[in-house]
Amino acid sequence: AFLANGMGARPVGMGEAYTAVANDASAVSWNPGGLTGVGGFGAVASYNALASGVGVSYLAGAMPLGPGTAGLGVAALNFGVVDQRDVNGATLGGASFLDFGVVAGWALRHATFMGKEGTTGVSVEVVKEAVGGTLVAGGAGGTYSLRPELAVAWAVAHLGTRAGGFGLPVVAKLGGAYALPSWGTLGLDVAYEPASRRAWVAVGGELTPLPLFALRAGYKTLAQAQGLEGVAGVTAGAGVRFGGFGLDYAYQPFGALTTAHRVSLTYGFGAPGRGPSFDAGREYAASVALYQVGDYGTALLKAQSVAAVDPGHWQAWQMIGNCRYARQDAAGALAAYRQSLGANPATAQLKAFVDQLAPQ
């Protein structure tokens, strides 16, 4: 059952409305089609602290492989130390128990109908219970890019065998994600669980007021369907980035039962607020084309979204400077040009222009 509770702090902070947003290594557990959002090597390490020493550890990695992207995830549920007794009640000492699951996935970008971009991914998982058997399952998922900032997605997870009358928590999901340029992302998931015949909805958002900082909040209706009393279903979180590294936290109350605190360390993920449909190279090319036809406002938004994804993208910072200069914002242009030079000091022509533009 621990697999039914999503992995990673960022997705949970958004209320688990993550099917169309997934673009880091944890996508192997959420929507394998989202693995294509990992441009190079990416990794996520997470810990979910529950009550009474119980916790879930999670580690996932992803990288391009052949024409697609491969991912691998490992989740472990540690029950802590449990007292053992014999039939007469005598103490036999403590013992620890561990459930764990391993999932491997692969995804591919491809063209879809109407010339739009899409992705499709598949996954295979093996789950070993401390008290029970070994279960094997599969999953699949994909995304469809309606517009550069708008994506829809689907995913089916944990389809597989049963052991001892028990099976994995099969779920089918449809999701949507909308990227707000320079602001963040909104996500929506609708899901159905055949075993319990329950449907639920998750909504969430991520605000990125600064390129290196994110605030998150969300709500999932399933908690109310489970009859939990008190605050349940509401989540919140935050995240920061340091170069290619990110640190995320999520708060998830389960009513009067317990409260979960999640912490994740990520590396090499797509920037907060960008779903799998976001392509930095494509967005930069679009900003250049818009600049050339005089649409400086839209070109500026496109270039800013690229710089938010990759703060070291010196061409994007130079384009931001060009747009601001064209809009007669000399101070803003100068600041952007200096960011570009900081990422690539070798551009002598830009350096000469900055020296000319800077106040004497």
LUMNULUM-291171 format. One line per field, with one value per residue (C-alpha): residue number from 1; residue in three letters; y, z, x. Coordinates in nm, 3 decimals. Example, Ala and Ser with C-alpha at 12.3 -4.5 7.8 and 13.67 -1.06 7.14 Angstrom:
BEGIN
num = c(1 | 2) $
residu = c(ALA | SER) $
y = c(-0.450 | -0.106) $
z = c(0.780 | 0.714) $
x = c(1.230 | 1.367) $
END
This chain:
BEGIN
num = c(1 | 2 | 3 | 4 | 5 | 6 | 7 | 8 | 9 | 10 | 11 | 12 | 13 | 14 | 15 | 16 | 17 | 18 | 19 | 20 | 21 | 22 | 23 | 24 | 25 | 26 | 27 | 28 | 29 | 30 | 31 | 32 | 33 | 34 | 35 | 36 | 37 | 38 | 39 | 40 | 41 | 42 | 43 | 44 | 45 | 46 | 47 | 48 | 49 | 50 | 51 | 52 | 53 | 54 | 55 | 56 | 57 | 58 | 59 | 60 | 61 | 62 | 63 | 64 | 65 | 66 | 67 | 68 | 69 | 70 | 71 | 72 | 73 | 74 | 75 | 76 | 77 | 78 | 79 | 80 | 81 | 82 | 83 | 84 | 85 | 86 | 87 | 88 | 89 | 90 | 91 | 92 | 93 | 94 | 95 | 96 | 97 | 98 | 99 | 100 | 101 | 102 | 103 | 104 | 105 | 106 | 107 | 108 | 109 | 110 | 111 | 112 | 113 | 114 | 115 | 116 | 117 | 118 | 119 | 120 | 121 | 122 | 123 | 124 | 125 | 126 | 127 | 128 | 129 | 130 | 131 | 132 | 133 | 134 | 135 | 136 | 137 | 138 | 139 | 140 | 141 | 142 | 143 | 144 | 145 | 146 | 147 | 148 | 149 | 150 | 151 | 152 | 153 | 154 | 155 | 156 | 157 | 158 | 159 | 160 | 161 | 162 | 163 | 164 | 165 | 166 | 167 | 168 | 169 | 170 | 171 | 172 | 173 | 174 | 175 | 176 | 177 | 178 | 179 | 180 | 181 | 182 | 183 | 184 | 185 | 186 | 187 | 188 | 189 | 190 | 191 | 192 | 193 | 194 | 195 | 196 | 197 | 198 | 199 | 200 | 201 | 202 | 203 | 204 | 205 | 206 | 207 | 208 | 209 | 210 | 211 | 212 | 213 | 214 | 215 | 216 | 217 | 218 | 219 | 220 | 221 | 222 | 223 | 224 | 225 | 226 | 227 | 228 | 229 | 230 | 231 | 232 | 233 | 234 | 235 | 236 | 237 | 238 | 239 | 240 | 241 | 242 | 243 | 244 | 245 | 246 | 247 | 248 | 249 | 250 | 251 | 252 | 253 | 254 | 255 | 256 | 257 | 258 | 259 | 260 | 261 | 262 | 263 | 264 | 265 | 266 | 267 | 268 | 269 | 270 | 271 | 272 | 273 | 274 | 275 | 276 | 277 | 278 | 279 | 280 | 281 | 282 | 283 | 284 | 285 | 286 | 287 | 288 | 289 | 290 | 291 | 292 | 293 | 294 | 295 | 296 | 297 | 298 | 299 | 300 | 301 | 302 | 303 | 304 | 305 | 306 | 307 | 308 | 309 | 310 | 311 | 312 | 313 | 314 | 315 | 316 | 317 | 318 | 319 | 320 | 321 | 322 | 323 | 324 | 325 | 326 | 327 | 328 | 329 | 330 | 331 | 332 | 333 | 334 | 335 | 336 | 337 | 338 | 339 | 340 | 341 | 342 | 343 | 344 | 345 | 346 | 347 | 348 | 349 | 350 | 351 | 352 | 353 | 354 | 355 | 356 | 357 | 358 | 359 | 360) $
residu = c(ALA | PHE | LEU | ALA | ASN | GLY | MET | GLY | ALA | ARG | PRO | VAL | GLY | MET | GLY | GLU | ALA | TYR | THR | ALA | VAL | ALA | ASN | ASP | ALA | SER | ALA | VAL | SER | TRP | ASN | PRO | GLY | GLY | LEU | THR | GLY | VAL | GLY | GLY | PHE | GLY | ALA | VAL | ALA | SER | TYR | ASN | ALA | LEU | ALA | SER | GLY | VAL | GLY | VAL | SER | TYR | LEU | ALA | GLY | ALA | MET | PRO | LEU | GLY | PRO | GLY | THR | ALA | GLY | LEU | GLY | VAL | ALA | ALA | LEU | ASN | PHE | GLY | VAL | VAL | ASP | GLN | ARG | ASP | VAL | ASN | GLY | ALA | THR | LEU | GLY | GLY | ALA | SER | PHE | LEU | ASP | PHE | GLY | VAL | VAL | ALA | GLY | TRP | ALA | LEU | ARG | HIS | ALA | THR | PHE | MET | GLY | LYS | GLU | GLY | THR | THR | GLY | VAL | SER | VAL | GLU | VAL | VAL | LYS | GLU | ALA | VAL | GLY | GLY | THR | LEU | VAL | ALA | GLY | GLY | ALA | GLY | GLY | THR | TYR | SER | LEU | ARG | PRO | GLU | LEU | ALA | VAL | ALA | TRP | ALA | VAL | ALA | HIS | LEU | GLY | THR | ARG | ALA | GLY | GLY | PHE | GLY | LEU | PRO | VAL | VAL | ALA | LYS | LEU | GLY | GLY | ALA | TYR | ALA | LEU | PRO | SER | TRP | GLY | THR | LEU | GLY | LEU | ASP | VAL | ALA | TYR | GLU | PRO | ALA | SER | ARG | ARG | ALA | TRP | VAL | ALA | VAL | GLY | GLY | GLU | LEU | THR | PRO | LEU | PRO | LEU | PHE | ALA | LEU | ARG | ALA | GLY | TYR | LYS | THR | LEU | ALA | GLN | ALA | GLN | GLY | LEU | GLU | GLY | VAL | ALA | GLY | VAL | THR | ALA | GLY | ALA | GLY | VAL | ARG | PHE | GLY | GLY | PHE | GLY | LEU | ASP | TYR | ALA | TYR | GLN | PRO | PHE | GLY | ALA | LEU | THR | THR | ALA | HIS | ARG | VAL | SER | LEU | THR | TYR | GLY | PHE | GLY | ALA | PRO | GLY | ARG | GLY | PRO | SER | PHE | ASP | ALA | GLY | ARG | GLU | TYR | ALA | ALA | SER | VAL | ALA | LEU | TYR | GLN | VAL | GLY | ASP | TYR | GLY | THR | ALA | LEU | LEU | LYS | ALA | GLN | SER | VAL | ALA | ALA | VAL | ASP | PRO | GLY | HIS | TRP | GLN | ALA | TRP | GLN | MET | ILE | GLY | ASN | CYS | ARG | TYR | ALA | ARG | GLN | ASP | ALA | ALA | GLY | ALA | LEU | ALA | ALA | TYR | ARG | GLN | SER | LEU | GLY | ALA | ASN | PRO | ALA | THR | ALA | GLN | LEU | LYS | ALA | PHE | VAL | ASP | GLN | LEU | ALA | PRO | GLN) $
y = c(0.000 | 0.239 | 0.254 | 0.427 | 0.724 | 0.924 | 0.943 | 1.266 | 1.596 | 1.813 | 1.605 | 1.566 | 1.938 | 1.993 | 1.764 | 1.478 | 1.655 | 1.546 | 1.317 | 1.590 | 1.782 | 1.498 | 1.589 | 1.457 | 1.110 | 1.041 | 1.032 | 0.660 | 0.616 | 0.878 | 0.874 | 0.698 | 0.916 | 1.215 | 1.069 | 1.252 | 1.574 | 1.465 | 1.616 | 1.459 | 1.250 | 1.325 | 1.182 | 1.217 | 1.099 | 1.132 | 1.036 | 1.034 | 1.042 | 0.885 | 0.802 | 0.566 | 0.531 | 0.421 | 0.583 | 0.547 | 0.596 | 0.655 | 0.684 | 0.731 | 0.806 | 0.874 | 0.950 | 0.946 | 0.598 | 0.543 | 0.733 | 0.767 | 0.811 | 0.534 | 0.554 | 0.336 | 0.381 | 0.201 | 0.252 | 0.096 | 0.098 | 0.056 | -0.045 | 0.040 | -0.200 | -0.434 | -0.634 | -1.012 | -1.250 | -1.625 | -1.804 | -1.751 | -1.377 | -1.386 | -1.118 | -1.246 | -0.908 | -0.660 | -0.709 | -0.479 | -0.540 | -0.390 | -0.382 | -0.263 | -0.212 | -0.160 | 0.000 | 0.045 | 0.254 | 0.384 | 0.668 | 0.809 | 1.144 | 1.122 | 1.309 | 1.263 | 1.352 | 1.713 | 1.739 | 1.791 | 1.650 | 1.360 | 1.106 | 0.743 | 0.538 | 0.192 | 0.052 | -0.280 | -0.317 | -0.587 | -0.554 | -0.771 | -0.773 | -0.854 | -1.060 | -1.190 | -1.262 | -1.105 | -0.918 | -0.824 | -0.545 | -0.304 | 0.044 | 0.292 | 0.660 | 0.941 | 1.310 | 1.522 | 1.881 | 2.093 | 2.411 | 2.477 | 2.576 | 2.329 | 1.951 | 1.665 | 1.322 | 0.973 | 0.696 | 0.346 | 0.202 | -0.123 | -0.357 | -0.706 | -1.026 | -1.098 | -1.300 | -1.437 | -1.254 | -0.920 | -0.708 | -0.378 | -0.052 | -0.034 | 0.321 | 0.496 | 0.871 | 1.158 | 1.485 | 1.833 | 2.092 | 2.458 | 2.645 | 3.012 | 3.199 | 3.327 | 3.227 | 2.850 | 2.559 | 2.448 | 2.077 | 1.871 | 1.493 | 1.276 | 0.913 | 0.586 | 0.290 | -0.030 | -0.235 | 0.010 | 0.150 | 0.499 | 0.803 | 1.105 | 1.445 | 1.622 | 1.988 | 2.170 | 2.455 | 2.565 | 2.930 | 3.031 | 3.400 | 3.360 | 3.117 | 2.937 | 2.925 | 2.757 | 2.752 | 2.468 | 2.376 | 2.121 | 1.920 | 1.556 | 1.440 | 1.077 | 1.155 | 1.253 | 0.940 | 0.733 | 0.880 | 1.055 | 1.304 | 1.640 | 1.812 | 1.574 | 1.602 | 1.944 | 1.960 | 2.232 | 2.258 | 2.461 | 2.411 | 2.580 | 2.523 | 2.556 | 2.516 | 2.164 | 2.063 | 2.112 | 2.069 | 2.019 | 1.980 | 1.874 | 1.872 | 1.618 | 1.575 | 1.259 | 1.394 | 1.272 | 0.967 | 1.120 | 1.388 | 1.308 | 1.523 | 1.466 | 1.589 | 1.536 | 1.611 | 1.634 | 1.671 | 1.770 | 1.803 | 2.034 | 2.361 | 2.395 | 2.492 | 2.321 | 2.009 | 1.746 | 1.944 | 2.229 | 2.229 | 2.498 | 2.488 | 2.523 | 2.807 | 2.996 | 2.958 | 3.089 | 3.391 | 3.472 | 3.447 | 3.670 | 3.925 | 3.938 | 4.031 | 4.296 | 4.111 | 4.204 | 4.137 | 3.775 | 3.715 | 3.841 | 3.593 | 3.305 | 3.394 | 3.437 | 3.090 | 2.942 | 3.127 | 2.996 | 2.640 | 2.688 | 2.987 | 2.920 | 2.965 | 3.274 | 3.315 | 3.340 | 3.611 | 3.799 | 3.775 | 3.908 | 4.201 | 4.258 | 4.262 | 4.499 | 4.729 | 4.731 | 4.828 | 5.116 | 4.952 | 5.020 | 4.931 | 4.599 | 4.523 | 4.594 | 4.356 | 4.078 | 4.130 | 4.100 | 3.771 | 3.650 | 3.751 | 3.578 | 3.253 | 3.305 | 3.570 | 3.488 | 3.697 | 3.994 | 4.181 | 4.177 | 4.284 | 4.584 | 4.678 | 4.646 | 4.873 | 5.126 | 5.093 | 5.106 | 5.446 | 5.623) $
z = c(0.000 | 0.046 | -0.334 | -0.347 | -0.164 | -0.419 | -0.414 | -0.375 | -0.201 | -0.505 | -0.637 | -0.291 | -0.221 | -0.532 | -0.399 | -0.622 | -0.929 | -1.111 | -1.403 | -1.666 | -1.467 | -1.409 | -1.567 | -1.329 | -1.238 | -1.014 | -1.331 | -1.350 | -1.056 | -1.159 | -1.537 | -1.729 | -2.031 | -1.831 | -1.823 | -2.149 | -1.945 | -1.812 | -2.052 | -1.897 | -1.588 | -1.318 | -0.971 | -0.683 | -0.326 | -0.086 | 0.267 | 0.399 | 0.780 | 0.919 | 1.277 | 1.528 | 1.339 | 1.015 | 0.703 | 0.326 | 0.148 | -0.226 | -0.481 | -0.856 | -1.144 | -1.514 | -1.822 | -2.202 | -2.347 | -2.721 | -2.883 | -2.550 | -2.175 | -1.915 | -1.546 | -1.238 | -0.898 | -0.563 | -0.275 | 0.072 | 0.360 | 0.696 | 0.980 | 1.245 | 1.531 | 1.622 | 1.948 | 1.900 | 2.150 | 2.167 | 2.216 | 2.592 | 2.561 | 2.648 | 2.478 | 2.203 | 2.124 | 1.849 | 1.475 | 1.176 | 0.866 | 0.521 | 0.215 | -0.105 | -0.468 | -0.778 | -1.097 | -1.432 | -1.717 | -2.064 | -2.259 | -2.610 | -2.767 | -3.090 | -3.316 | -3.267 | -3.473 | -3.594 | -3.579 | -3.203 | -2.981 | -2.749 | -2.531 | -2.442 | -2.168 | -2.015 | -1.681 | -1.503 | -1.125 | -0.869 | -0.512 | -0.222 | 0.105 | 0.441 | 0.531 | 0.210 | -0.139 | -0.442 | -0.687 | -1.046 | -1.228 | -1.518 | -1.608 | -1.893 | -1.950 | -2.196 | -2.258 | -2.538 | -2.592 | -2.699 | -2.679 | -2.545 | -2.209 | -2.202 | -2.176 | -2.107 | -1.988 | -1.895 | -1.680 | -1.562 | -1.274 | -1.078 | -1.325 | -1.227 | -1.032 | -0.695 | -0.406 | -0.105 | -0.212 | -0.222 | -0.518 | -0.592 | -0.586 | -0.955 | -1.062 | -1.390 | -1.419 | -1.658 | -1.598 | -1.727 | -1.666 | -1.757 | -1.730 | -1.643 | -1.794 | -1.515 | -1.252 | -1.218 | -1.301 | -1.235 | -1.230 | -1.232 | -1.201 | -1.220 | -1.116 | -1.063 | -0.844 | -0.966 | -0.649 | -0.422 | -0.699 | -0.589 | -0.804 | -0.683 | -0.801 | -0.722 | -0.789 | -0.717 | -0.807 | -0.793 | -0.786 | -0.880 | -0.788 | -0.823 | -1.063 | -0.770 | -0.529 | -0.542 | -0.323 | -0.360 | -0.242 | -0.339 | -0.245 | -0.304 | -0.246 | -0.173 | 0.190 | 0.255 | 0.080 | 0.321 | 0.615 | 0.780 | 1.047 | 1.085 | 0.830 | 0.541 | 0.169 | 0.189 | 0.117 | 0.108 | 0.027 | -0.089 | -0.282 | -0.357 | -0.623 | -0.610 | -0.961 | -1.068 | -0.718 | -0.556 | -0.204 | -0.157 | 0.142 | 0.161 | 0.447 | 0.424 | 0.712 | 0.742 | 0.980 | 1.338 | 1.221 | 1.152 | 0.961 | 0.700 | 0.636 | 0.312 | 0.215 | -0.130 | -0.281 | -0.659 | -0.923 | -1.286 | -1.299 | -1.528 | -1.350 | -1.114 | -1.296 | -1.627 | -1.745 | -1.989 | -2.288 | -2.220 | -2.455 | -2.374 | -2.720 | -2.893 | -2.663 | -2.722 | -3.100 | -3.067 | -2.870 | -3.146 | -3.413 | -3.215 | -3.156 | -3.527 | -3.609 | -3.336 | -3.078 | -2.794 | -2.510 | -2.603 | -2.696 | -2.350 | -2.181 | -2.388 | -2.310 | -1.939 | -1.926 | -2.076 | -1.825 | -1.543 | -1.664 | -1.723 | -1.541 | -1.731 | -2.075 | -2.179 | -2.510 | -2.327 | -2.096 | -2.399 | -2.563 | -2.241 | -2.264 | -2.629 | -2.560 | -2.267 | -2.465 | -2.752 | -2.498 | -2.380 | -2.046 | -2.049 | -1.682 | -1.719 | -2.038 | -1.869 | -1.581 | -1.825 | -2.037 | -1.726 | -1.643 | -1.994 | -1.957 | -1.620 | -1.789 | -2.094 | -2.055 | -2.401 | -2.592 | -2.667 | -2.880 | -2.599 | -2.346 | -2.562 | -2.588 | -2.210 | -2.153 | -2.386 | -2.221 | -1.859 | -1.683 | -1.675) $
x = c(0.000 | 0.295 | 0.321 | -0.019 | 0.133 | 0.331 | 0.711 | 0.908 | 0.845 | 0.773 | 0.479 | 0.326 | 0.360 | 0.144 | -0.129 | -0.006 | -0.147 | 0.167 | 0.078 | 0.127 | 0.390 | 0.640 | 0.973 | 1.240 | 1.369 | 1.068 | 0.855 | 0.940 | 0.699 | 0.439 | 0.418 | 0.699 | 0.623 | 0.753 | 1.106 | 1.177 | 1.188 | 1.530 | 1.783 | 2.095 | 2.153 | 1.898 | 1.836 | 1.590 | 1.650 | 1.357 | 1.254 | 0.898 | 0.888 | 0.571 | 0.470 | 0.639 | 0.964 | 0.798 | 0.940 | 0.960 | 1.291 | 1.303 | 1.582 | 1.540 | 1.771 | 1.717 | 1.926 | 1.896 | 1.941 | 1.938 | 1.650 | 1.468 | 1.521 | 1.555 | 1.470 | 1.511 | 1.347 | 1.373 | 1.128 | 1.158 | 0.909 | 1.085 | 0.853 | 1.111 | 1.190 | 0.904 | 0.897 | 0.879 | 0.718 | 0.671 | 0.338 | 0.368 | 0.423 | 0.793 | 1.001 | 1.227 | 1.382 | 1.330 | 1.329 | 1.304 | 1.093 | 1.122 | 0.898 | 1.062 | 0.981 | 1.195 | 1.063 | 1.237 | 1.101 | 1.180 | 1.019 | 1.037 | 0.942 | 0.747 | 0.511 | 0.139 | -0.166 | -0.193 | 0.186 | 0.196 | 0.470 | 0.400 | 0.577 | 0.508 | 0.671 | 0.642 | 0.755 | 0.804 | 0.815 | 0.889 | 0.763 | 0.885 | 0.691 | 0.851 | 0.545 | 0.400 | 0.517 | 0.675 | 0.455 | 0.536 | 0.355 | 0.376 | 0.267 | 0.254 | 0.200 | 0.232 | 0.198 | 0.058 | 0.169 | -0.127 | 0.086 | 0.436 | 0.286 | -0.006 | 0.016 | -0.224 | -0.117 | -0.230 | -0.086 | -0.174 | 0.029 | 0.070 | -0.102 | 0.007 | -0.015 | -0.173 | -0.027 | -0.216 | -0.528 | -0.351 | -0.244 | -0.081 | -0.284 | -0.385 | -0.470 | -0.554 | -0.502 | -0.564 | -0.383 | -0.321 | -0.051 | -0.031 | 0.300 | 0.264 | 0.563 | 0.788 | 0.529 | 0.502 | 0.273 | -0.085 | -0.169 | -0.490 | -0.533 | -0.845 | -0.795 | -0.977 | -0.879 | -1.054 | -0.990 | -1.173 | -1.396 | -1.300 | -1.236 | -1.047 | -0.933 | -0.607 | -0.532 | -0.209 | 0.015 | 0.374 | 0.474 | 0.827 | 0.853 | 1.229 | 1.403 | 1.568 | 1.273 | 0.931 | 0.619 | 0.366 | 0.018 | -0.244 | -0.549 | -0.645 | -1.003 | -0.913 | -0.831 | -1.191 | -1.318 | -1.106 | -1.297 | -1.002 | -1.106 | -0.938 | -0.718 | -0.655 | -0.601 | -0.433 | -0.060 | 0.202 | 0.569 | 0.865 | 1.185 | 1.516 | 1.780 | 2.157 | 2.292 | 2.194 | 2.084 | 1.744 | 1.610 | 1.235 | 1.003 | 0.637 | 0.386 | 0.104 | -0.146 | -0.358 | -0.620 | -0.593 | -0.396 | -0.054 | 0.135 | 0.398 | 0.703 | 0.891 | 1.234 | 1.387 | 1.725 | 1.727 | 1.993 | 1.969 | 1.590 | 1.398 | 1.338 | 1.041 | 0.726 | 0.800 | 0.628 | 0.760 | 0.633 | 0.875 | 1.176 | 1.432 | 1.592 | 1.258 | 1.151 | 1.476 | 1.438 | 1.082 | 1.205 | 1.457 | 1.188 | 0.952 | 1.228 | 1.305 | 0.945 | 0.930 | 0.717 | 0.953 | 0.708 | 0.636 | 0.999 | 1.098 | 0.861 | 0.997 | 1.358 | 1.281 | 1.124 | 1.442 | 1.663 | 1.443 | 1.500 | 1.872 | 2.026 | 2.349 | 2.189 | 2.386 | 2.203 | 1.870 | 2.008 | 2.140 | 1.797 | 1.638 | 1.879 | 1.797 | 1.423 | 1.458 | 1.685 | 1.434 | 1.167 | 1.388 | 1.474 | 1.847 | 1.901 | 1.717 | 1.906 | 2.239 | 2.155 | 2.060 | 2.372 | 2.587 | 2.412 | 2.496 | 2.861 | 2.874 | 2.770 | 2.994 | 3.267 | 3.406 | 3.151 | 3.378 | 3.124 | 2.867 | 3.129 | 3.216 | 2.849 | 2.804 | 3.104 | 2.945 | 2.602 | 2.720 | 2.702 | 3.036) $
END
